[in-house]
C-alpha cells in the first residue's frame, strides 16, 4: 500500500518537475501563444494550484476511480485504460505460458546434459534470445509472416470483418469462447500468435538459464536419487520430483519475467498496432499527456503489486513449509 | 618433497595459462566482436564511404547496386549510417553503464555500511524505482525531459542504477562484520578508509560482471527509446531510429534488417562476455561440475536476475 502511494508520488513528481511544456504540447504552438486560451486551459485542469494541492486533488480523484481526462484522446484515462489493460494482459499471459513451457523443456534438458554439447547449445541460444531487440524482431516477423508468406494475420486484435465479442473479461479469446463463437476465437488466437511468439523469445532466454540452475540444484539431492533408485522412469522422476522441487525458484523468475514482458509490450505493441497498454503509454508519452502517463504508471505499479501477491500466495500452495512458517 | 615445496610448487608453464575467463570460447567470441565494434565506433567517421546524412544517392536502391547495403528513403547510404550508428550508440551505452554503476555502488555502499535509517531510506528509494518496468519508467522520464538522445541516456541511468545499489549493499552487509574488516577498524582505520581498502576489492568483481551484462541492456534500451522516437532525433544515424524508419518502407527490407543485426551482435557480444565473467567470479552458477559429496562454495556473490528489458 505504501509502495502504491510512492508510485503515485513518483509519477506525479516526474511529470511535473521536469522541463517539458505540456500546455504547448496539448494546445499546439499557435494556440499556446494566445494568453486567454492558455488561461482557460490552466483553470480547467487546475494547473495553477501549488504542486502539493495538485497532488492531493489527484489522490482524491483517484479514490473515486477518476484518473483524470487524457489530454491526448480527450477521453477519461480510466476508460482508456479499461480497454487497454485486458489487451496487454492477454498477450503477456500467453507469452508467459508459452515461454515457461519451452524454457522448462530446454532448461531441464540442459541440466541433464550438463557441460555436454546440448548444454552449451542451449546456453548460447538463450543468450542470443536475451540479446534480440524485440522491436526489430517484431518488424521482421511481421514482414516475413504477414507480408511475404501471408500465413499470419495482419495487425490489431481482430480481422476488420469481425466484430469484437461481448465484453465479459476483455480478453478476446476468452470472450469468444464464452460466447461460443469458434470463428472469432480462431481469428483472435491467430492475431495473438505473432506478438506472443516475438515476446516469448526474450523471456525464454531469461527463464532457461534459471530453470537450468534450479534443476541442477535439485538433481543432486537425495530424494531424487532415491526416486531413481526405486526404479521410477526418467519421465516420472523429472515431472514428479525434479520439477516439483525446483518450482519455487522458477516461480520467482516467472514473476520477474512477467514484469519484463510488460516492458517488452511497449515496444512490440506499436509494431503490431495492438491497442494495449504499450501503445497507449507510447502515445501518452509522445504527447506529454500527464494524466495518461500517470495512469499508465499507476496501473503498471498495481499490476506489479498484484503479481507479487499472487507469487506469495503460490509459494504457500507449492511449499507447505511456507504455510507453516 | 617437503610440504612447503608441494604448496609453493607451480605446475610447469603455469605462467602461460590464461586467466580462467579467457579459456571459455564464449568469452573469446564475445570479446572479439565487442572489440571489433569498438574499433568501428572510434574510427567509423574517418572511413565510411558517404557522409551519413548526405541525401545524394538514388532512393531505396537495394544492396549491391552501387552501395554495399543499399540506400534508405532519403537516398542515404545504409552502410555508412550503420557504421556511424556504432559511434553514436556504443560510447553512450558505455558511459551510461559507468554512470549508473558509480551511482549505484555509492548508494549501495553507503546504505550497507552505515545501516539504520540511511539504509532504510535509500533502499525504499531503490524499491520505488524498481516498482516500474524499466522501459515504461525510462519512457516517462525521457518524454518528460523532452525527446533527445542525451535525455534518453539520463532516463536510462535513472532506471538502471538500483540494481548496482542492491548488489553492492548486500555484499557490503556481508563483508562489514567479517574479522579482517573488524581488525582493520581496530587498527585505527576510519570508516571511509576501511570501506575503500578492505571492502571495495571484494565488491569490484560482481559489479564488473553486472556492468558487462548491463552494456547489452543499455544498448537495447537506448535503441528502443530511439525506435519509439524518444531518443535520437533525425537526422542522427542511430540504429533504433533507422529501424523505425523501416516501418514506413516494408518493401525495402535492407533498411531495417541491418541495424537490427548490428544491435543483436553488439548486445550478444557483451552478454557472452558477461556470462563468461560471471562463471569465473560466481562459483554458484559455474558450468563445471562439482563432485557429489564435496561441499559447494558458499553463496558469496548474489547477482540479481537481469530484470525486464526490451
Interface residues (C-beta under 8 A of the other chain):
Chain A: X3 X6 X7 X10 X11 X14 X15 X18 X19 X20 X114 X115 X119 X123 X124 X127 X128 X130 X131 X132 X133 X134 X135 X136 X137 X139 X140 X143 X147 X202 X206 X210 X213 X220 X253 X256 X259 X260 X261 X262 X263 X264 X266 X267 X270 X271 X281 X282 X284 X285 X286 X288 X293 X296 X297 X300 X301 X304 X305
Chain B: X26 X124 X127 X128 X129 X131 X132 X133 X134 X135 X136 X137 X139 X140 X141 X142 X143 X144 X145 X146 X147 X216 X220 X223 X224 X227 X228 X229 X230 X240 X243 X244 X246 X247 X250 X253 X256 X257 X259 X260 X263 X264 X267 X268 X271 X272 X275 X285 X287 X288 X289 X292 X305 X306 X307 X308 X309 X310
